[in-house]
C-alpha cells in the first residue's frame, strides 16, 4: 500500500516546524508533499529532519526567496525532469518517479496565491498555464501513472459556498486536469461532499488542497481524507489531505527512532 500526504507548511518558523516534524514522523507516510516551503530555518529543519528519518527529499530553493514545494519519500525515487521542463516557477513544481509496482510519478504543486493584484494574477496564470502545457505534453500512458498534488489555490466551479473574485483561468485549471484524465481522488471517493482545507478569517471554508491521479491509479485508490488536526492545533493554516493507493513499494526506508523528537 502506498500512502501519500500533502500539507501546506505555511513557511513555518522554527518552533512550529519542530512540532510539525513531530506530527509528520509519527504518521509515517510513504510520501509527503510539502507546500509553501521557504528558504528559512523552519523549512531547513523540516527537510533535515525528514532526511534524518530516511526520506529522500526533492526541493529546489528559490534564488529570489519565492515560496516553493518539496517532496519527501521513503520509497527510492528518480528525477523526472522531462515533466517539469518549461514550468515557469520550477521551485513550486518538484517531480519524481517512485520505485513502485506499477511505477508512479509524483508532481507536487504550490500554485501562487493572488490578492487580485495584476502582477500576482499574471504570475499565477503563467504558472497554471505552463503546468497545464507540461501535463499535456505527456503521453496518455505516462499520465495514467501520474499523481499530482498540493495546494492549487483554486476552487471548483461548483464549490460551496460560492465565492466571487475567482477568474476563468483559475477554474479552467481543474477543468484541464479532468480533460487530461487526471481525476480528483477525494471527490471520486466522496461524490457530492464539499470538503474545505483552508478557513478564512471570517470563517469561510475553501478547498485549496488536492490529489489527482491518472487512469491506471484511480482504481487503486483505497481511501482519501482531509486531516484537520494540523490546522486545529495551528501547525498550519491548512488541513492536510491523505490518500492510500493499492500500489506496492519495492523498498521502503526504515524510520530512525532517533529522528523522532519528543512530543509537543
C-alpha positions as CSV (number, residue, x, y, z in Angstrom):
1,X,0.0,0.0,0.0
2,X,1.3,3.5,-0.9
3,X,0.3,6.3,1.4
4,X,0.6,9.9,0.2
5,X,0.1,13.1,2.3
6,X,0.0,16.7,1.1
7,X,0.2,19.6,3.6
8,X,0.9,23.3,3.4
9,X,3.6,24.1,5.9
10,X,2.9,27.9,5.8
11,X,6.6,28.8,5.7
12,X,6.9,27.5,9.2
13,X,9.1,29.3,11.7
14,X,11.5,27.1,13.6
15,X,9.3,26.3,16.6
16,X,6.3,25.4,14.6
17,X,8.4,23.4,12.2
18,X,9.7,21.3,15.1
19,X,6.2,20.5,16.1
20,X,5.1,19.9,12.5
21,X,8.1,17.5,12.0
22,X,7.0,15.5,15.1
23,X,3.5,15.1,13.6
24,X,4.8,14.1,10.2
25,X,7.1,11.5,11.6
26,X,4.5,10.0,13.8
27,X,2.3,9.4,10.7
28,X,5.0,7.5,8.8
29,X,3.6,8.2,5.3
30,X,5.4,6.8,2.3
31,X,5.4,10.2,0.6
32,X,4.8,13.7,1.7
33,X,4.2,16.8,-0.5
34,X,5.1,19.9,1.4
35,X,3.8,23.2,0.0
36,X,4.6,26.8,0.9
37,X,8.2,25.9,1.8
38,X,10.7,28.8,2.3
39,X,14.4,29.4,2.4
40,X,14.2,30.0,6.1
41,X,15.3,27.9,9.2
42,X,11.9,26.3,9.7
43,X,11.9,24.7,6.2
44,X,15.6,23.7,6.7
45,X,14.7,22.0,10.0
46,X,11.8,20.1,8.4
47,X,13.7,18.9,5.4
48,X,16.8,17.9,7.5
49,X,14.6,16.0,10.0
50,X,12.8,14.1,7.2
51,X,16.2,13.2,5.6
52,X,17.4,12.0,9.0
53,X,14.3,9.7,9.2
54,X,15.5,8.1,5.9
55,X,13.4,10.0,3.5
56,X,14.7,11.2,0.1
57,X,13.9,15.0,-0.2
58,X,13.5,16.8,-3.5
59,X,13.5,20.6,-3.1
60,X,14.7,23.4,-5.2
61,X,15.1,26.6,-3.1
62,X,14.2,29.8,-5.0
63,X,17.0,32.2,-5.6
64,X,14.7,35.2,-5.1
65,X,13.1,33.9,-1.9
66,X,9.8,32.8,-3.5
67,X,7.9,30.1,-1.7
68,X,8.1,26.6,-3.0
69,X,7.2,22.9,-2.8
70,X,9.2,19.8,-1.6
71,X,8.6,16.1,-1.9
72,X,9.9,13.7,0.8
73,X,9.7,10.0,0.1
74,X,10.5,6.8,2.0
75,X,10.5,5.0,-1.3
76,X,13.5,5.3,-3.6
77,X,13.0,8.0,-6.3
78,X,14.5,9.1,-9.6
79,X,14.2,12.6,-11.0
80,X,11.5,13.4,-13.6
81,X,13.0,16.5,-15.4
82,X,11.1,16.0,-18.6
83,X,7.8,16.5,-16.7
84,X,8.8,19.9,-15.2
85,X,10.6,21.3,-18.3
86,X,9.1,24.7,-19.2
87,X,7.2,25.3,-15.9
88,X,7.5,29.0,-15.1
89,X,8.4,28.5,-11.4
90,X,10.2,25.2,-11.1
91,X,10.8,25.6,-7.3
92,X,7.0,25.2,-6.9
93,X,6.7,22.0,-9.0
94,X,9.1,19.2,-8.0
95,X,8.6,15.8,-9.7
96,X,9.9,12.3,-9.0
97,X,9.2,8.8,-10.1
98,X,8.8,6.2,-7.4
99,X,10.2,2.7,-7.3
100,X,6.8,1.0,-7.1
101,X,4.8,-1.6,-8.9
102,X,3.3,-0.1,-11.0
103,X,5.6,2.9,-11.4
104,X,4.1,6.1,-10.0
105,X,5.3,9.6,-10.9
106,X,4.5,12.4,-8.4
107,X,4.2,16.1,-9.3
108,X,3.9,18.4,-6.3
109,X,2.4,21.9,-6.9
110,X,2.3,25.0,-4.8
111,X,0.3,27.4,-7.0
112,X,0.9,31.1,-6.3
113,X,-1.8,32.8,-4.3
114,X,-3.3,36.0,-5.6
115,X,-4.9,39.1,-3.9
116,X,-6.1,40.2,-7.4
117,X,-3.2,42.5,-8.0
118,X,-2.3,42.4,-11.7
119,X,1.3,41.2,-11.2
120,X,0.2,38.4,-8.9
121,X,-2.6,37.3,-11.2
122,X,-0.1,37.2,-14.1
123,X,2.3,35.1,-12.1
124,X,-0.4,32.7,-11.1
125,X,-1.8,32.5,-14.7
126,X,1.7,31.8,-16.2
127,X,2.3,29.1,-13.6
128,X,-1.0,27.3,-14.2
129,X,-0.6,27.6,-18.0
130,X,2.9,26.2,-18.0
131,X,1.9,23.3,-15.7
132,X,-1.1,22.5,-18.0
133,X,1.2,22.6,-21.0
134,X,3.7,20.3,-19.3
135,X,0.9,17.8,-18.5
136,X,-0.5,18.0,-22.0
137,X,2.9,17.1,-23.4
138,X,3.0,13.8,-21.5
139,X,1.7,10.7,-23.3
140,X,-1.6,9.3,-22.1
141,X,0.3,6.2,-20.8
142,X,2.6,8.5,-18.6
143,X,-0.4,10.5,-17.3
144,X,-2.1,7.2,-16.4
145,X,0.7,6.6,-13.8
146,X,0.8,10.2,-12.5
147,X,-0.3,11.7,-9.2
148,X,-0.5,15.5,-9.0
149,X,-1.0,17.0,-5.6
150,X,-0.5,20.0,-3.4
151,X,-2.0,23.4,-2.7
152,X,-3.5,24.6,-6.0
153,X,-5.0,27.9,-4.6
154,X,-8.1,27.4,-6.8
155,X,-11.6,26.2,-6.2
156,X,-14.0,24.2,-8.5
157,X,-16.8,25.8,-10.4
158,X,-19.4,24.2,-8.2
159,X,-17.6,24.9,-4.9
160,X,-19.9,25.5,-1.9
161,X,-20.1,28.2,-0.7
162,X,-19.7,30.1,-4.0
163,X,-17.2,32.9,-3.9
164,X,-16.9,35.9,-6.2
165,X,-13.5,37.0,-7.5
166,X,-12.0,33.9,-9.0
167,X,-11.2,34.2,-12.6
168,X,-11.9,31.9,-15.5
169,X,-8.3,30.7,-15.8
170,X,-8.4,29.5,-12.2
171,X,-11.5,27.4,-12.8
172,X,-10.0,26.2,-16.1
173,X,-7.0,24.6,-14.3
174,X,-9.2,21.9,-12.6
175,X,-11.2,21.5,-15.9
176,X,-7.9,20.9,-17.7
177,X,-6.8,18.2,-15.2
178,X,-10.1,16.4,-15.7
179,X,-9.8,16.7,-19.5
180,X,-6.3,15.1,-19.3
181,X,-7.7,12.1,-17.4
182,X,-6.4,13.2,-14.0
183,X,-9.1,12.5,-11.5
184,X,-9.8,14.3,-8.2
185,X,-9.2,11.4,-5.8
186,X,-11.2,12.8,-2.9
187,X,-14.2,13.7,-5.0
188,X,-14.2,10.3,-6.7
189,X,-14.4,8.6,-3.3
190,X,-16.8,11.2,-1.7
191,X,-19.1,12.4,-4.5
192,X,-21.3,15.3,-3.6
193,X,-19.4,16.1,-0.4
194,X,-17.9,19.6,-0.2
195,X,-14.6,19.5,1.7
196,X,-12.7,22.6,3.0
197,X,-9.0,22.6,3.6
198,X,-8.5,26.3,4.4
199,X,-10.7,28.6,6.6
200,X,-10.6,32.3,6.1
201,X,-10.6,34.9,8.9
202,X,-14.3,35.3,8.5
203,X,-14.9,31.6,8.9
204,X,-15.5,30.8,5.2
205,X,-14.1,27.5,4.0
206,X,-12.2,26.9,0.8
207,X,-10.9,23.7,-0.8
208,X,-7.4,24.5,-2.0
209,X,-5.6,21.2,-1.4
210,X,-5.9,18.3,-3.8
211,X,-4.6,15.0,-5.1
212,X,-5.3,14.0,-8.7
213,X,-4.5,10.6,-10.1
214,X,-4.2,9.1,-13.6
215,X,-6.4,6.4,-15.0
216,X,-4.2,3.5,-14.1
217,X,-4.1,4.6,-10.4
218,X,-7.7,5.7,-9.8
219,X,-9.0,2.1,-9.4
220,X,-6.2,1.6,-6.8
221,X,-7.3,4.4,-4.5
222,X,-8.3,2.8,-1.2
223,X,-9.0,5.9,0.9
224,X,-8.9,9.7,1.0
225,X,-9.4,12.0,3.9
226,X,-8.8,15.6,5.0
227,X,-7.0,15.7,8.3
228,X,-8.0,18.8,10.2
229,X,-5.8,18.4,13.3
230,X,-2.8,20.3,11.9
231,X,-5.0,23.3,11.3
232,X,-6.9,22.9,14.6
233,X,-3.7,22.8,16.6
234,X,-2.0,25.5,14.5
235,X,0.7,23.5,12.9
236,X,-0.5,25.1,9.7
237,X,-3.4,27.2,8.5
238,X,-4.4,24.3,6.2
239,X,-5.7,20.9,6.8
240,X,-3.7,18.0,5.3
241,X,-5.0,15.6,2.7
242,X,-4.1,11.9,2.9
243,X,-4.8,9.1,0.4
244,X,-3.8,5.4,0.2
245,X,-3.3,3.5,-3.0
246,X,-3.1,-0.2,-3.6
247,X,0.4,0.2,-5.1
248,X,3.3,-1.9,-3.9
249,X,6.6,-0.1,-2.9
250,X,9.6,-2.2,-4.0
251,X,11.6,-0.9,-1.0
252,X,10.8,1.4,1.9
253,X,13.4,3.2,4.1
254,X,13.2,2.4,7.8
255,X,12.4,5.4,10.0
256,X,15.2,6.1,12.5
257,X,13.8,6.2,16.1
258,X,16.5,8.8,16.9
259,X,15.0,11.1,14.2
260,X,11.7,11.4,16.1
261,X,11.7,14.3,18.5
262,X,9.8,14.5,21.7
263,X,6.0,15.0,21.5
264,X,4.8,18.6,21.6
